[in-house]
Amino acid sequence: MANKTERKHARYPKIRKKPWSALEGAVFALAVVLALILTWNGVAAVVRSIQADMEAQQAAAAESEPYYLTFIRGVWNAAVGNTDEEEGSEVEAETEYDTAVDISAYADDTGYAGQLYQLRDEYDQVYTILANYDDIPERLIRLALNNTETMDYVAQHVTLKDADQTIDLSAEAESDTVPLLLQWDTRWGYETYGSGLVGYTGCGPTCIAMVALYLTGDTDWDPGAVAAWADSAGYYVEGSGTAWTLMSVGCEHFGIEATELTLSESLLAEHLAAGEPIICSVGPGDFTSDGHYIVLTGYEDGVFTLNDPNSRERSSQTWTWSQLSGQIKNLWAYTVQ
């Protein structure tokens, strides 16, 4: 029995504990520090997310889903590191319109009001427009009918036309492409230009604003500011609109220089490839029934991209040379002075 016990101890010898080396101690200490840092940052991120979600919940007039789902999403985003800023998403708040307003008086109207009334189920803005029908210029009423993208602009005319608004184009100035600015944006669309408002007469100044913002990064010249200067400098021609000379000469006031181009697909593609946006004066066709300005922003695989200051929809499409060439009356490529 004694021999058996001795053999057992021989098979499982006692392990001698060795002190840690300096390197092992340093690695352990570093691991502890990193764990503490990660734990603290994780906790802080979750706390910030919870606080932000609670504030959003309190501020919201109506919530489309239960708060606990918003809370869970916020905790998850904090854990995996997702943020709105990282995704580059910006949710634009929609204006709510009172559809309880009685507009039945226009049901049998045979004019513009009656045409708007027929659109009430599709556009909530119709209720506000008809409720303030006598206070909205007829030109804006016709604009809403001809271009339903402008419904918000027309509906908010009464409340915003005299409002002092803050215009911040810093985000657009950082864009890698020519930013799309719309002449009927409520921030400047109610400003006077020529015989009307920038919202329906300001396509030229809006195109200059887009190009200047892209090339110079100067955020002071929003479409309303460009229109005010162009009007005072005599570049608006009564009955015709913005003169071509604003595109060729007046543009220099905004730090950009124009080169008039001939109508050639390869030439346009060459200037666009060099980072030179092109403003086109176009006649009746896809963009206008009279006269209009657009900005060509790129060319790839045989199609053009463009910014139409009067339409998000047309600006989101691509256009072939055969579609555009017959409508272009004149065009200019731009560089920084």
C-alpha positions in Angstrom: 0.0 0.0 0.0 2.8 2.4 0.8 4.4 1.8 -2.6 1.1 2.5 -4.4 0.7 5.8 -2.6 4.2 6.8 -3.5 3.6 6.0 -7.2 0.4 8.0 -7.2 2.2 11.1 -5.9 5.0 10.5 -8.5 2.4 10.6 -11.3 0.9 13.9 -10.1 3.8 15.9 -8.8 3.1 19.1 -7.0 3.3 22.1 -9.3 5.6 24.8 -8.0 4.1 28.3 -8.2 6.3 30.8 -10.0 6.1 34.6 -9.6 5.0 36.6 -12.7 7.6 38.1 -14.9 7.7 41.9 -15.4 6.3 41.4 -19.0 3.4 39.2 -17.8 2.5 41.8 -15.1 2.6 44.6 -17.6 0.3 42.7 -20.0 -2.2 41.9 -17.2 -2.2 45.5 -16.1 -2.8 46.8 -19.6 -5.6 44.3 -20.1 -7.3 45.5 -16.9 -7.0 49.2 -18.0 -8.4 48.5 -21.4 -11.3 46.5 -19.9 -12.1 49.4 -17.6 -12.0 51.9 -20.4 -14.2 49.8 -22.7 -16.7 49.2 -19.9 -16.8 52.9 -19.0 -17.3 54.0 -22.6 -20.0 51.4 -23.1 -21.9 52.4 -20.1 -21.5 56.1 -21.0 -22.8 55.4 -24.5 -25.8 53.5 -23.2 -26.6 56.3 -20.8 -26.4 58.9 -23.5 -28.6 56.9 -25.8 -31.2 56.4 -23.0 -31.2 60.1 -22.3 -31.5 61.1 -26.0 -34.4 58.6 -26.5 -36.2 59.9 -23.4 -35.9 63.5 -24.6 -37.1 62.6 -28.1 -40.0 60.8 -26.6 -41.0 63.8 -24.5 -40.7 66.2 -27.5 -42.6 64.1 -30.0 -46.2 65.1 -30.6 -47.0 61.6 -31.7 -45.1 58.4 -31.7 -45.5 55.8 -34.4 -44.3 52.9 -32.3 -44.1 52.0 -28.6 -41.4 53.7 -26.6 -39.8 50.5 -25.5 -38.9 49.7 -29.1 -37.3 53.1 -29.4 -35.4 52.5 -26.1 -34.2 49.0 -27.3 -33.1 50.4 -30.6 -31.2 53.2 -28.9 -29.4 50.7 -26.6 -28.5 48.5 -29.6 -27.2 51.4 -31.6 -25.0 52.5 -28.7 -23.7 49.0 -28.3 -22.8 48.5 -31.9 -21.7 52.1 -32.5 -24.4 53.2 -35.0 -25.3 56.9 -35.0 -27.4 59.1 -37.4 -24.3 61.2 -38.0 -22.3 58.1 -39.1 -25.0 57.0 -41.5 -25.3 60.5 -42.9 -29.1 60.4 -42.5 -31.1 63.4 -41.8 -34.8 63.1 -41.2 -36.7 66.1 -42.4 -39.7 66.9 -40.3 -42.9 66.9 -42.3 -45.4 69.7 -41.8 -48.8 68.6 -40.6 -51.8 70.1 -42.3 -55.3 70.3 -40.8 -57.5 68.1 -42.9 -60.6 68.9 -40.8 -60.9 72.3 -42.3 -64.2 72.6 -44.3 -63.3 73.2 -47.9 -66.5 71.9 -49.4 -67.4 75.3 -50.7 -64.9 74.7 -53.5 -66.4 71.3 -54.5 -68.2 72.7 -57.5 -65.7 75.4 -58.4 -64.8 75.4 -62.1 -61.5 77.3 -61.7 -58.2 76.7 -60.1 -59.8 76.2 -56.6 -61.9 73.4 -58.0 -58.9 71.7 -59.6 -57.1 71.9 -56.2 -60.1 70.5 -54.5 -59.9 67.4 -56.7 -56.4 66.7 -55.3 -57.4 66.9 -51.6 -57.2 63.1 -51.0 -53.7 63.0 -52.4 -52.2 66.2 -50.9 -53.1 67.4 -47.4 -51.7 70.8 -48.3 -54.8 71.4 -50.4 -56.8 72.0 -47.2 -54.4 74.8 -46.1 -54.2 76.3 -49.5 -58.0 76.5 -50.0 -58.5 77.7 -46.4 -56.2 80.7 -47.3 -57.2 80.9 -51.0 -57.9 84.6 -51.1 -54.5 85.4 -49.4 -52.3 83.4 -51.8 -51.3 84.9 -55.2 -52.9 83.3 -58.2 -49.5 82.6 -59.6 -48.7 80.4 -56.7 -52.0 78.6 -57.0 -51.1 77.8 -60.6 -47.6 76.7 -59.6 -49.0 74.1 -57.2 -51.3 72.7 -59.9 -48.5 72.6 -62.5 -45.8 71.3 -60.2 -47.2 69.4 -57.2 -43.7 69.2 -55.7 -44.3 72.8 -54.7 -47.4 72.1 -52.6 -45.6 72.7 -49.3 -44.1 75.9 -50.6 -47.5 77.2 -51.7 -49.3 76.0 -48.5 -46.8 77.8 -46.2 -46.9 81.1 -48.1 -49.2 82.8 -45.6 -47.2 81.8 -42.5 -43.7 82.1 -43.8 -43.6 84.8 -46.5 -42.7 87.5 -44.0 -40.8 85.3 -41.5 -37.1 85.9 -40.8 -35.4 82.5 -41.4 -32.0 81.3 -40.7 -30.2 79.9 -43.8 -27.3 77.5 -43.2 -25.8 76.0 -46.3 -22.6 74.7 -44.6 -23.7 71.0 -45.1 -24.3 71.6 -48.8 -21.0 73.3 -49.1 -19.2 70.2 -48.0 -20.9 68.0 -50.7 -18.7 66.2 -53.1 -21.1 67.0 -55.9 -23.0 70.1 -56.9 -25.7 70.4 -54.2 -29.3 70.6 -55.3 -31.0 73.9 -54.3 -34.6 74.5 -55.2 -35.9 77.9 -56.2 -39.1 77.2 -54.2 -37.4 76.3 -51.0 -39.4 78.1 -48.2 -36.1 79.7 -46.9 -35.8 82.0 -49.8 -38.6 81.2 -52.3 -40.8 84.0 -51.0 -38.2 86.7 -51.8 -39.1 89.1 -54.6 -37.3 88.7 -57.9 -38.2 90.7 -61.0 -41.9 90.5 -61.6 -42.6 87.8 -59.1 -41.0 85.6 -56.4 -37.8 83.5 -56.4 -40.0 80.4 -56.1 -41.2 80.7 -59.7 -38.9 83.3 -61.4 -35.5 82.5 -59.7 -34.2 79.5 -61.6 -31.2 81.5 -62.9 -30.0 82.8 -59.6 -30.6 79.4 -58.0 -28.3 77.7 -60.6 -25.6 80.3 -60.0 -26.0 79.7 -56.2 -25.5 76.0 -56.7 -22.4 76.4 -58.8 -20.8 79.1 -56.7 -21.5 77.1 -53.5 -19.9 74.0 -55.0 -16.8 75.7 -56.4 -16.1 78.3 -53.7 -17.7 77.0 -50.6 -19.1 80.5 -49.9 -22.4 79.9 -48.0 -23.4 83.6 -48.1 -24.8 83.4 -51.6 -28.1 81.5 -51.2 -30.6 81.8 -54.1 -32.4 84.6 -52.5 -29.2 86.6 -52.0 -28.1 85.9 -55.5 -31.5 87.0 -56.8 -31.5 90.2 -54.9 -28.1 91.2 -56.3 -28.9 90.1 -59.8 -32.1 92.2 -59.7 -30.4 95.3 -58.4 -27.6 94.9 -61.0 -30.1 94.7 -63.9 -29.8 91.1 -64.8 -33.6 90.5 -64.7 -35.3 91.3 -67.9 -39.0 92.1 -67.6 -41.0 89.6 -69.7 -38.0 87.4 -70.3 -36.6 86.5 -67.0 -32.9 86.2 -66.1 -30.5 87.4 -68.8 -27.8 85.2 -70.2 -25.3 87.8 -69.2 -25.8 86.8 -65.5 -24.4 83.4 -66.5 -21.5 84.8 -68.6 -20.5 88.0 -66.8 -22.5 88.6 -63.6 -21.3 85.2 -62.3 -17.9 86.8 -61.6 -19.4 88.7 -58.6 -19.7 85.3 -56.9 -16.1 84.2 -57.4 -16.7 82.0 -60.5 -15.8 82.4 -64.1 -17.7 81.2 -67.1 -16.6 79.7 -70.4 -19.3 79.6 -73.2 -19.4 76.2 -74.8 -20.6 74.8 -78.2 -23.2 72.1 -78.3 -21.0 69.0 -78.3 -21.5 65.9 -76.1 -17.8 65.1 -76.0 -17.0 68.7 -75.0 -19.5 68.7 -72.2 -18.3 65.4 -71.0 -14.7 66.7 -70.9 -15.6 69.8 -68.8 -17.7 67.8 -66.4 -14.9 65.3 -66.0 -12.6 68.2 -65.1 -15.0 69.1 -62.2 -16.6 72.1 -64.1 -20.4 72.2 -63.7 -22.3 73.5 -66.7 -25.4 75.8 -66.6 -27.7 75.3 -69.5 -30.4 77.7 -70.8 -33.2 75.4 -72.0 -36.3 76.0 -74.0 -39.7 74.2 -74.1 -39.5 70.5 -73.4 -39.0 68.3 -70.4 -38.1 71.2 -68.1 -40.3 74.1 -69.0 -43.0 75.4 -71.4 -41.1 78.6 -71.8 -37.5 79.2 -70.6 -35.5 77.7 -67.8 -32.0 77.1 -66.4 -30.5 73.8 -65.2 -27.1 72.6 -64.0 -25.3 69.6 -65.6 -23.4 68.0 -62.8 -21.8 64.8 -64.3 -21.4 62.4 -67.2 -20.9 58.7 -67.0 -21.6 55.7 -69.2 -23.3 57.9 -71.8 -25.7 59.7 -69.6 -25.8 63.1 -67.8 -26.8 63.9 -64.2 -28.3 67.3 -63.6 -29.8 69.6 -61.0 -33.1 71.1 -62.0 -33.9 74.0 -59.5 -37.6 73.4 -60.1 -37.8 69.6 -59.5 -36.4 67.0 -57.2 -37.9 64.3 -59.4 -36.1 65.4 -62.6 -32.9 65.9 -60.7 -33.0 62.3 -59.6 -33.0 61.0 -63.1 -30.3 60.5 -65.7 -30.5 62.0 -69.2 -29.1 61.0 -72.5 -27.6 63.4 -75.0 -30.5 62.9 -77.4 -33.0 63.9 -74.7 -31.1 67.1 -73.8 -29.4 68.4 -76.9 -32.6 69.6 -78.7 -33.7 71.6 -75.6 -30.4 73.5 -74.9 -30.2 77.1 -76.1 -26.9 78.1 -74.6 -24.5 76.8 -72.0 -21.5 77.8 -69.8 -18.9 75.8 -67.9 -17.6 77.2 -64.6 -14.3 77.3 -62.7 -13.2 79.3 -59.7 -11.8 82.7 -60.5 
